[in-house]
């Protein structure tokens, strides 16, 4: 899902899509360049252009901040919409067909047009249908549309493309008791997720088994063909970077210029994915501890990184052993909240540090003011307009993860892996939560091995971030090549939102050249900079 998801609720459902899973299924390995993987290019396809969806004022108000609404409407007026037909199963090209929805925002300077630039915001399961409009409305990359047609699309399984929504689980385990999850409770949770995943996977195995990154890449090449482009340029963020390198591996002759921001793990398994993110969160929490130590007069946790780290670890242990209840909150607070506060990106450090200070000093009976503000009363779910487009599809998210994960562990191994993460990451490990992940998913594993491809590739890694640890950028370069562009921040997918970084991206697509990196989102200097920040109450979840 796009990193644009709300960060104000716990992400139990997404955690369920990402933990270790059961063994016993066969594996199909698709090596880029083999007949089973892909041809050098797709058969010629055609885009069926059609009127774009229209959106009510109510939907637009949900989608766009008021100060950007006029610009958003102006860009919607320029947008073109269409579909391409693709095989559901590329090994059976004349079998069941599906549609993939796409959009185009034509370059303003058609006389000097450089080509088509496809966009993907992440996921798996994120909608990119309106990304050309959103990119030019929200971010600092307007120059990309000067000489490029911007191409949005909904991957198979998402939005306006052919999709399937599995029914919600019949069982609701309800809220867990405060404190660390017990092994018995974890086993009950695991068993319930096994049943839910099995039911989803069996609901339409012929369709769900084809929700893979390789097939999305093949669909993308059908889009390239339908647009009559010899080469396709591409920007991908988070999971979109995985799509990018898979596309480049399968269709090396079809790549022009490619910029991938917050690079995904190049050899995917849920275990490696979770372990990598957990270790990165712990590293960044130590950076936060050093920042807090420099402000001892304000927060009082100590004057060295070690003193602050030890104090927060002790606070987390105390809240786990003695969960606190406040009369104006609807749930007790335990060590998970301490770990989540310690897991924040740098722009949120002033707010998170104040939360930690108030939790340390709280005497009740009511919650401290900042804690109350962050947690507060849950807002009632608004009734969303019927024409609001889908932002992401959880069934696609689950299927794409589970179809590609070879690490399917049983309960004992999953529990051991979770306990090891807690031991290895005392500051932040509790933020991750235990999950069965894809346990019970009944479909075979399908993987792609990457290889060097064609065209120009830039791999943008954020030096301190958690969702896509920086080492994944270096590992990807070692496998597929390309140039590393280092962003000196910890904010996932921030390049197109930071003016200096976005300017580099625009220049790269214009000239093919780029330097070694950009500063990224700055670290706050004081508490006053946290006014607009929000504390994320989600642990590690979907790819983006």
C-alpha positions as CSV (number, residue, x, y, z in Angstrom):
1,X,0.0,0.0,0.0
2,X,1.1,3.3,-0.5
3,X,3.0,4.9,2.2
4,X,0.0,7.3,2.1
5,X,-2.0,5.1,4.4
6,X,-3.3,6.6,7.6
7,X,-0.9,6.0,10.5
8,X,-3.4,6.5,13.3
9,X,-4.6,3.0,14.0
10,X,-3.0,-0.3,14.9
11,X,-2.2,-2.4,11.9
12,X,-3.4,-5.8,13.1
13,X,-4.7,-6.8,9.7
14,X,-1.6,-5.9,7.8
15,X,0.6,-7.7,10.4
16,X,-1.4,-10.7,9.5
17,X,-0.2,-10.5,6.0
18,X,3.5,-10.5,6.9
19,X,4.6,-13.1,9.4
20,X,6.1,-16.5,9.0
21,X,4.1,-19.3,7.4
22,X,3.6,-23.1,7.0
23,X,5.8,-25.4,5.0
24,X,4.9,-28.0,2.5
25,X,3.9,-26.2,-0.8
26,X,5.7,-26.7,-4.0
27,X,7.8,-23.8,-5.5
28,X,7.9,-22.6,-9.1
29,X,11.1,-20.5,-9.8
30,X,10.8,-18.2,-12.8
31,X,14.2,-17.1,-13.9
32,X,14.2,-14.0,-16.0
33,X,15.0,-14.8,-19.6
34,X,13.8,-18.4,-19.6
35,X,10.8,-19.4,-21.7
36,X,8.6,-19.9,-18.6
37,X,9.5,-16.4,-17.4
38,X,8.9,-14.1,-20.3
39,X,9.6,-13.4,-23.9
40,X,11.9,-10.5,-24.8
41,X,8.8,-8.3,-25.3
42,X,5.0,-8.7,-25.1
43,X,2.8,-9.4,-28.1
44,X,1.3,-6.2,-29.5
45,X,-1.6,-5.0,-27.5
46,X,-4.2,-2.2,-27.7
47,X,-5.4,0.3,-25.2
48,X,-9.2,0.7,-25.2
49,X,-9.6,4.4,-24.3
50,X,-12.8,5.3,-22.6
51,X,-14.2,8.2,-20.5
52,X,-12.6,8.6,-17.1
53,X,-14.6,8.0,-13.9
54,X,-16.2,11.1,-12.4
55,X,-16.0,11.9,-8.7
56,X,-18.5,13.6,-6.5
57,X,-17.5,16.7,-4.5
58,X,-17.8,14.5,-1.4
59,X,-15.3,12.0,-2.8
60,X,-12.9,14.8,-3.9
61,X,-13.0,16.3,-0.4
62,X,-11.9,13.0,1.0
63,X,-9.2,12.6,-1.6
64,X,-7.6,16.0,-1.7
65,X,-6.8,18.8,0.8
66,X,-8.9,21.9,0.3
67,X,-6.0,24.0,-0.9
68,X,-5.1,21.5,-3.6
69,X,-8.7,20.8,-4.9
70,X,-8.7,23.2,-7.8
71,X,-5.4,21.9,-9.1
72,X,-6.6,18.3,-8.7
73,X,-9.7,19.0,-10.7
74,X,-7.7,20.8,-13.4
75,X,-5.4,17.7,-13.8
76,X,-8.4,15.4,-13.8
77,X,-9.7,17.3,-16.7
78,X,-6.6,16.5,-18.7
79,X,-6.5,12.8,-17.7
80,X,-7.2,10.0,-20.2
81,X,-8.4,6.6,-19.1
82,X,-8.4,3.2,-20.7
83,X,-7.8,-0.6,-20.3
84,X,-5.7,-3.3,-21.8
85,X,-6.6,-7.0,-21.9
86,X,-4.1,-9.4,-20.6
87,X,-4.0,-13.2,-20.0
88,X,-4.7,-14.1,-16.4
89,X,-2.1,-16.9,-16.8
90,X,0.7,-16.0,-19.2
91,X,1.4,-19.7,-19.6
92,X,-2.1,-20.0,-21.1
93,X,-2.2,-16.9,-23.3
94,X,-5.6,-17.8,-24.9
95,X,-7.2,-18.8,-21.6
96,X,-9.1,-16.5,-19.1
97,X,-8.5,-12.8,-19.8
98,X,-8.5,-9.9,-17.4
99,X,-8.4,-6.2,-17.8
100,X,-5.8,-3.8,-16.4
101,X,-6.9,-0.2,-16.0
102,X,-4.5,2.7,-16.9
103,X,-4.5,6.5,-17.1
104,X,-2.4,8.9,-19.1
105,X,-1.5,12.6,-18.5
106,X,0.0,13.7,-21.7
107,X,3.3,15.7,-21.7
108,X,2.7,19.5,-21.8
109,X,5.5,19.9,-24.4
110,X,4.6,17.4,-27.0
111,X,7.1,18.8,-29.5
112,X,10.0,17.7,-27.2
113,X,8.3,14.7,-25.7
114,X,10.7,12.0,-24.3
115,X,8.3,9.1,-23.8
116,X,6.0,7.5,-21.3
117,X,6.8,7.4,-17.6
118,X,4.8,4.7,-15.7
119,X,4.3,5.2,-11.9
120,X,3.7,2.8,-9.1
121,X,3.2,4.0,-5.4
122,X,3.9,0.7,-3.6
123,X,1.9,-2.1,-2.1
124,X,1.5,-4.8,-3.1
125,X,-2.0,-3.8,-3.8
126,X,-1.7,0.0,-3.9
127,X,-3.7,1.8,-6.6
128,X,-1.7,3.9,-9.0
129,X,-4.6,4.8,-11.2
130,X,-4.7,8.5,-10.1
131,X,-1.0,8.7,-9.3
132,X,-0.2,11.1,-12.3
133,X,-2.7,13.5,-10.9
134,X,-1.7,13.0,-7.2
135,X,2.0,13.4,-8.1
136,X,1.5,16.8,-9.7
137,X,-1.0,17.9,-7.0
138,X,0.8,16.8,-3.8
139,X,4.5,16.6,-4.6
140,X,7.3,18.7,-6.0
141,X,7.7,16.8,-9.3
142,X,5.6,18.9,-11.6
143,X,8.5,19.0,-14.1
144,X,8.1,15.3,-14.9
145,X,5.0,16.1,-16.9
146,X,6.8,18.7,-19.1
147,X,8.3,16.1,-21.5
148,X,6.8,12.8,-20.4
149,X,3.4,11.3,-20.6
150,X,2.7,10.2,-17.0
151,X,1.1,6.7,-16.9
152,X,-0.9,5.5,-13.9
153,X,-2.3,2.0,-13.6
154,X,-4.1,-0.3,-11.2
155,X,-2.2,-3.6,-11.0
156,X,-4.2,-6.8,-11.5
157,X,-6.3,-7.4,-8.3
158,X,-6.6,-3.6,-7.5
159,X,-9.1,-0.8,-8.1
160,X,-10.5,-0.5,-11.6
161,X,-8.6,-3.6,-12.8
162,X,-10.0,-7.1,-12.5
163,X,-9.9,-8.0,-8.8
164,X,-11.3,-10.2,-6.1
165,X,-12.1,-9.3,-2.5
166,X,-11.9,-12.2,0.0
167,X,-14.6,-12.2,2.7
168,X,-13.5,-10.8,6.1
169,X,-12.5,-13.6,8.5
170,X,-15.5,-15.2,10.2
171,X,-13.7,-15.3,13.5
172,X,-12.9,-12.1,15.4
173,X,-10.4,-12.9,18.1
174,X,-11.1,-9.5,19.8
175,X,-8.6,-7.4,21.6
176,X,-5.6,-9.1,23.2
177,X,-5.1,-8.6,27.0
178,X,-2.5,-6.0,27.9
179,X,1.1,-7.1,28.1
180,X,3.2,-9.4,25.9
181,X,1.2,-12.0,24.0
182,X,1.5,-15.5,25.6
183,X,2.4,-18.5,23.6
184,X,-1.1,-20.0,24.1
185,X,-2.7,-16.8,22.8
186,X,-0.3,-16.6,19.9
187,X,-1.2,-20.2,18.9
188,X,-4.9,-19.3,18.9
189,X,-4.2,-16.3,16.8
190,X,-2.0,-18.3,14.4
191,X,-4.7,-21.0,14.0
192,X,-7.4,-18.4,13.3
193,X,-5.2,-16.8,10.7
194,X,-4.5,-20.2,9.1
195,X,-8.2,-20.8,8.7
196,X,-8.8,-17.3,7.3
197,X,-5.9,-17.5,4.8
198,X,-6.9,-20.9,3.6
199,X,-10.5,-19.8,3.0
200,X,-9.3,-16.8,1.1
201,X,-6.8,-18.7,-1.0
202,X,-9.4,-21.4,-1.9
203,X,-12.1,-18.8,-2.9
204,X,-10.7,-18.5,-6.4
205,X,-7.3,-20.2,-6.6
206,X,-7.1,-19.8,-10.4
207,X,-7.2,-16.0,-10.0
208,X,-5.4,-15.5,-6.7
209,X,-2.5,-17.8,-7.7
210,X,-1.7,-15.4,-10.6
211,X,-1.4,-12.3,-8.4
212,X,2.4,-12.1,-8.6
213,X,4.9,-9.4,-9.2
214,X,6.1,-11.1,-12.4
215,X,2.6,-11.1,-13.8
216,X,2.1,-7.4,-12.9
217,X,5.4,-6.8,-14.7
218,X,4.1,-8.7,-17.8
219,X,0.9,-6.6,-17.6
220,X,3.0,-3.5,-17.5
221,X,4.8,-4.5,-20.7
222,X,1.4,-5.0,-22.3
223,X,0.7,-1.4,-21.3
224,X,4.0,-0.4,-23.0
225,X,3.0,-2.2,-26.1
226,X,-0.5,-0.7,-26.1
227,X,1.0,2.8,-25.8
228,X,3.3,2.0,-28.9
229,X,6.4,2.8,-26.9
230,X,9.6,1.0,-27.7
231,X,10.9,1.6,-24.1
232,X,9.0,2.4,-20.9
233,X,10.4,4.7,-18.2
234,X,9.4,4.0,-14.6
235,X,9.2,5.4,-11.1
236,X,8.4,3.0,-8.3
237,X,8.3,3.5,-4.6
238,X,8.6,0.7,-1.9
239,X,7.0,-2.5,-3.4
240,X,7.0,-0.5,-6.7
241,X,10.8,-0.8,-6.6
242,X,10.4,-4.6,-6.5
243,X,8.1,-4.4,-9.5
244,X,10.6,-2.2,-11.3
245,X,13.6,-4.6,-10.9
246,X,11.4,-7.6,-11.8
247,X,10.2,-5.7,-14.9
248,X,13.8,-4.9,-15.8
249,X,14.8,-8.5,-15.4
250,X,12.0,-9.9,-17.5
251,X,12.0,-7.2,-20.2
252,X,15.6,-5.7,-20.3
253,X,15.0,-4.3,-23.8
254,X,11.9,-2.5,-22.7
255,X,13.4,-0.2,-20.1
256,X,14.4,3.4,-20.7
257,X,15.1,5.3,-17.4
258,X,14.1,3.9,-14.1
259,X,14.2,5.5,-10.6
260,X,13.3,3.4,-7.6
261,X,12.8,5.0,-4.2
262,X,13.1,3.0,-0.9
263,X,14.3,-0.1,-2.5
264,X,12.7,-3.4,-1.5
265,X,14.4,-6.6,-0.3
266,X,15.9,-8.3,-3.3
267,X,15.6,-11.9,-2.1
268,X,12.2,-11.9,-0.5
269,X,11.0,-14.1,2.3
270,X,8.7,-13.0,5.1
271,X,11.3,-14.0,7.7
272,X,14.1,-11.9,6.1
273,X,11.7,-9.1,5.5
274,X,10.6,-8.9,9.1
275,X,14.1,-9.4,10.5
276,X,15.5,-6.7,8.3
277,X,12.9,-4.2,9.2
278,X,13.1,-5.0,12.9
279,X,16.9,-4.5,12.9
280,X,16.5,-1.2,11.0
281,X,13.9,0.1,13.5
282,X,16.2,-0.7,16.4
283,X,19.1,1.1,14.7
284,X,17.0,4.2,14.1
285,X,15.7,4.2,17.7
286,X,19.3,4.5,18.8
287,X,19.6,7.6,16.7
288,X,16.5,8.9,18.4
289,X,18.0,8.1,21.8
290,X,21.1,10.2,20.9
291,X,18.7,13.1,19.8
292,X,16.9,12.8,23.2
293,X,20.2,12.8,25.1
294,X,21.1,16.1,23.6
295,X,17.8,17.5,25.1
296,X,18.1,16.1,28.6
297,X,16.9,19.3,30.2
298,X,13.6,18.9,28.3
299,X,13.0,15.2,28.5
300,X,15.1,13.9,31.4
301,X,16.1,10.5,30.1
302,X,19.9,11.0,30.4
303,X,22.8,12.7,28.7
304,X,24.2,9.9,26.6
305,X,22.6,7.6,24.1
306,X,23.2,4.6,26.3
307,X,21.5,6.2,29.3
308,X,18.4,7.1,27.2
309,X,18.3,3.7,25.5
310,X,18.5,1.9,28.9
311,X,15.8,4.2,30.4
312,X,13.4,3.5,27.5
313,X,14.0,-0.2,27.6
314,X,13.3,-0.2,31.3
315,X,10.2,1.9,30.8
316,X,8.9,-0.6,28.1
317,X,9.6,-3.5,30.5
318,X,7.8,-1.8,33.3
319,X,4.7,-1.1,31.2
320,X,4.6,-4.7,30.0
321,X,4.8,-6.0,33.6
322,X,2.4,-3.3,35.0
323,X,0.1,-2.0,32.2
324,X,-1.4,1.4,33.1
325,X,-5.1,2.2,33.0
326,X,-6.4,5.8,32.6
327,X,-10.0,6.7,33.2
328,X,-10.3,8.6,29.9
329,X,-8.8,5.9,27.6
330,X,-10.7,2.9,26.5
331,X,-7.8,0.4,26.8
332,X,-4.8,-0.2,29.1
333,X,-1.3,0.9,27.9
334,X,1.5,-1.6,27.8
335,X,5.1,-1.8,26.5
336,X,3.9,-1.9,22.9
337,X,3.1,1.8,23.0
338,X,6.6,2.5,24.4
339,X,8.2,0.5,21.6
340,X,6.0,2.2,19.0
341,X,7.0,5.6,20.3
342,X,10.6,4.6,20.0
343,X,10.1,3.5,16.4
344,X,9.2,6.8,14.9
345,X,10.8,8.6,12.0
346,X,12.8,11.7,12.8
347,X,10.1,14.3,12.0
348,X,8.0,12.7,14.8
349,X,10.8,12.6,17.4
350,X,9.7,15.7,19.4
351,X,6.2,14.3,19.7
352,X,7.3,10.8,20.4
353,X,9.8,12.0,23.1
354,X,7.1,14.0,24.8
355,X,4.8,10.9,24.8
356,X,7.6,8.8,26.4
357,X,8.3,11.5,29.0
358,X,4.6,11.7,29.9
359,X,4.3,7.9,30.1
360,X,7.3,7.8,32.4
361,X,5.9,10.5,34.7
362,X,2.2,9.6,34.6
363,X,0.4,9.3,37.9
364,X,-3.2,9.2,36.7
365,X,-6.1,8.8,37.0
366,X,-6.5,10.5,33.6
367,X,-4.0,10.2,30.7
368,X,-1.3,12.8,30.3
369,X,-2.3,15.5,27.7
370,X,-0.1,14.5,24.8
371,X,-0.8,10.8,25.3
372,X,-4.5,11.6,25.3
373,X,-4.1,13.7,22.2
374,X,-2.2,10.9,20.4
375,X,-4.5,8.1,21.4
376,X,-7.7,10.0,22.2
377,X,-11.2,8.7,21.5
378,X,-11.4,6.7,18.3
379,X,-13.2,8.8,15.7
380,X,-16.3,7.1,14.3
381,X,-15.8,5.6,10.9
382,X,-17.3,8.1,8.4
383,X,-19.6,6.9,5.7
384,X,-17.5,7.1,2.6
385,X,-18.8,8.3,-0.7
386,X,-19.8,5.4,-3.0
387,X,-17.6,6.8,-5.8
388,X,-14.5,7.0,-3.7
389,X,-11.8,5.0,-5.6
390,X,-10.1,2.1,-4.0
391,X,-6.7,3.2,-2.5
392,X,-5.5,-0.4,-2.0
393,X,-6.6,-4.0,-2.1
394,X,-5.9,-6.2,0.9
395,X,-6.6,-9.4,-0.9
396,X,-4.0,-8.5,-3.6
397,X,-1.6,-7.5,-0.8
398,X,-2.0,-10.9,0.9
399,X,-1.9,-12.9,-2.3
400,X,1.2,-11.2,-3.7
401,X,3.1,-11.7,-0.4
402,X,2.0,-15.3,0.1
403,X,2.5,-16.4,-3.5
404,X,6.1,-15.2,-3.4
405,X,7.3,-16.2,0.1
406,X,9.4,-19.4,0.4
407,X,9.9,-19.2,4.2
408,X,6.6,-20.7,5.2
409,X,7.1,-21.7,8.8
410,X,4.9,-23.6,11.2
411,X,3.8,-22.2,14.5
412,X,6.8,-23.3,16.6
413,X,9.3,-21.8,14.1
414,X,7.2,-18.6,13.8
415,X,7.0,-18.2,17.6
416,X,10.8,-18.8,17.9
417,X,11.5,-16.2,15.2
418,X,9.2,-13.7,17.0
419,X,10.9,-14.3,20.3
420,X,14.3,-13.9,18.7
421,X,13.3,-10.5,17.2
422,X,12.1,-9.4,20.7
423,X,15.5,-10.4,22.2
424,X,17.5,-8.8,19.4
425,X,15.6,-5.5,19.4
426,X,14.8,-4.5,23.0
427,X,13.8,-0.9,22.2
428,X,11.4,-1.5,19.3
429,X,10.8,-5.3,19.0
430,X,7.5,-5.1,20.8
431,X,6.2,-2.8,18.0
432,X,6.2,-5.6,15.5
433,X,3.6,-7.9,17.0
434,X,3.2,-11.7,16.4
435,X,1.4,-12.9,13.3
436,X,0.9,-16.1,11.4
437,X,1.4,-14.1,8.2
438,X,0.6,-16.4,5.3
439,X,0.2,-19.6,7.3
440,X,-2.4,-21.7,5.6
441,X,-2.2,-20.1,2.2
442,X,-3.0,-23.0,0.0
443,X,-1.3,-22.0,-3.3
444,X,2.3,-22.8,-4.6
445,X,5.2,-20.4,-4.1
446,X,6.2,-18.5,-7.2
447,X,9.5,-16.7,-7.2
448,X,11.6,-14.6,-9.6
449,X,15.4,-14.5,-9.5
450,X,16.7,-11.1,-10.5
451,X,19.3,-10.4,-13.1
452,X,21.0,-7.3,-14.6
453,X,18.8,-5.6,-17.2
454,X,18.8,-2.9,-19.7
455,X,18.3,0.8,-19.7
456,X,19.3,3.3,-16.9
457,X,18.6,2.4,-13.3
458,X,18.9,4.6,-10.2
459,X,18.4,2.9,-6.8
460,X,17.4,5.4,-4.1
461,X,18.1,4.3,-0.6
462,X,17.3,6.2,2.6
463,X,20.3,5.8,5.0
464,X,18.3,5.4,8.2
465,X,14.8,4.3,7.2
466,X,13.0,1.2,8.6
467,X,10.5,0.0,6.0
468,X,13.2,-0.4,3.3
469,X,16.5,-0.7,5.2
470,X,19.5,0.9,3.3
471,X,21.3,-2.4,3.0
472,X,18.6,-3.6,0.7
473,X,19.5,-0.9,-1.8
474,X,23.2,-2.1,-1.8
475,X,22.2,-5.7,-2.0
476,X,19.9,-5.0,-5.0
477,X,22.7,-3.1,-6.8
478,X,25.0,-6.1,-6.3
479,X,22.5,-8.3,-8.1
480,X,21.1,-6.0,-10.9
481,X,23.5,-3.1,-11.2
482,X,22.5,0.5,-11.4
483,X,23.6,3.7,-9.6
484,X,22.9,4.2,-5.9
485,X,21.4,7.5,-4.9
486,X,21.6,8.0,-1.1
487,X,19.0,10.1,0.8
488,X,20.2,11.2,4.2
489,X,17.0,10.7,6.1
490,X,14.8,8.0,7.6
491,X,11.5,8.8,5.8
492,X,10.2,6.1,3.5
493,X,9.7,7.2,-0.1
494,X,10.3,10.8,0.7
495,X,12.2,11.8,-2.5
496,X,9.3,13.2,-4.5
497,X,8.1,15.1,-1.5
498,X,11.4,16.9,-0.9
499,X,12.0,19.8,-3.3
500,X,15.8,19.3,-3.7
501,X,15.5,15.6,-4.1
502,X,12.5,15.9,-6.5
503,X,14.5,18.3,-8.6
504,X,17.2,15.7,-9.0
505,X,14.6,13.2,-10.2
506,X,13.2,15.6,-12.7
507,X,16.7,16.3,-14.0
508,X,17.5,12.6,-14.2
509,X,14.5,11.9,-16.4
510,X,15.4,14.9,-18.6
511,X,19.1,14.2,-19.0
512,X,19.8,10.7,-17.8
513,X,22.3,12.0,-15.3
514,X,22.0,12.3,-11.5
515,X,24.5,12.9,-8.6
516,X,25.0,10.8,-5.5
517,X,22.1,11.8,-3.3
518,X,20.2,14.5,-1.4
519,X,19.7,15.6,2.2
520,X,16.1,14.4,2.4
521,X,13.8,15.3,5.3
522,X,15.7,17.2,8.0
523,X,16.0,16.1,11.6
524,X,14.0,18.5,13.9
525,X,16.0,20.8,16.1
526,X,13.4,21.2,18.8
527,X,9.9,20.3,20.0
528,X,8.3,23.2,18.2
529,X,8.8,21.4,14.9
530,X,6.5,18.6,15.8
531,X,3.3,20.6,15.5
532,X,2.1,18.8,12.3
533,X,3.6,15.4,13.1
534,X,1.6,12.3,13.8
535,X,2.6,9.4,15.9
536,X,2.3,6.2,13.9
537,X,0.6,3.5,15.9
538,X,1.3,0.8,13.3
539,X,4.0,-1.8,13.6
540,X,5.8,-3.1,10.6
541,X,3.1,-4.1,8.1
542,X,2.7,-4.0,4.3
543,X,5.7,-3.3,2.1
544,X,4.8,0.3,1.7
